[in-house]
């Protein structure tokens, strides 16, 4: 599993662009930049929608003040779902970047994948938030319980940095 001090592996994620889905490289998003990446078990799911995304909308100005170039939300969903979720939560309007890890490539590469068959979540991401500077993990807050959103919330990551 990825930890503080590690360099992020490169992977291809997908975002909705003006003309449809567009590939985005993790390395392109993080090279020479200060970026917050937070991940959720699933778009349109309870805690993810009512707590996690709103916490980063609330704290975006505080991250901007700390020199963060971009706040990225990643979920193992398709880009159409991530685009619709970003619109419905107000995340897109707030300036958050919603990226799909449709094949779970990035999530598996950093060791954050899990399954919860009783609730229909397979090959999903654990809930976490990290600060990345020039591709290196500077702070990492991982929730032990995927239904909780405390240390991985915007406020929790701000406290860690």
Buried (B, 14 or more C-beta within 10 A) or exposed (E): EBEEEBEBBBBBBBBBEEEEBEEBEBBEBBEEBBBBBBBBBBBBBEBBBEBBBBBBBEBBEEBEEEEBBBBBBBBBBBBBBBBBBBEEBEBBEBEBBBBBBBBBBBBBBBEBBBEEEEEEBEEBBBBBBBBBBEBEBBBBBBBEEBBBBBBBBBBBBBEBB
